[in-house]
């Protein structure tokens, strides 16, 4: 956890950066393809955060510069309002995704996901978050550390299903 300065509404605010990384054993392309699937987002966040799309359309394709609005619940039942995600960058060559996110409490939630191929089917998966939530910034950062560690544990479960050969396109969590 690192203190940083962020710009919000034309003013400089004191924010926090958190970086969480994990080593995964699998092919970069498999992980990348799952990362681009919105069902993966929903799966890896549960039960700490639940995103509801508000649409009957089960398949949503991530698109650049399109804002997605989700109803966010913490621990399944605590409403946290609408969470907005704007995908700013999807760099397939360098395996980087950057989103600008926010909700009523968290004014800035800049999220960068990076997948680095380390060779021999070893991948370093990194979540980097810059956030600002006014007087709640420290509390949200501590929660964020727990949340992203949880997400990365879920990624390890997904990778195990790849390795076991039980993963198919009909299974949202693999």
Number of C-alpha atoms within 10 A of each C-alpha: 14 10 13 14 15 17 12 12 8 7 8 11 16 16 21 22 18 18 18 18 16 16 16 23 20 19 16 20 13 12 21 16 11 18 17 15 16 16 19 19 17 17 19 23 19 18 17 17 21 23 21 14 17 10 9 6 7 10 10 12 10 15 14 14 13 11 16 16 19 18 16 21 20 16 13 13 12 11 13 16 15 19 19 19 20 19 19 18 15 17 11 11 6 11 18 16 21 20 21 19 20 20 19 12 17 17 16 22 21 19 22 18 19 20 23 15 20 13 11 9 11 15 20 15 20 19 21 17 24 22 29 27 22 15 10 11 19 17 10 19 22 13 12 17 17 13 19 22 16 16 22 21 14 19 23 17 16 22 21 17 16 18 12 9 10 10 16 11 8 7 11 16 21 23
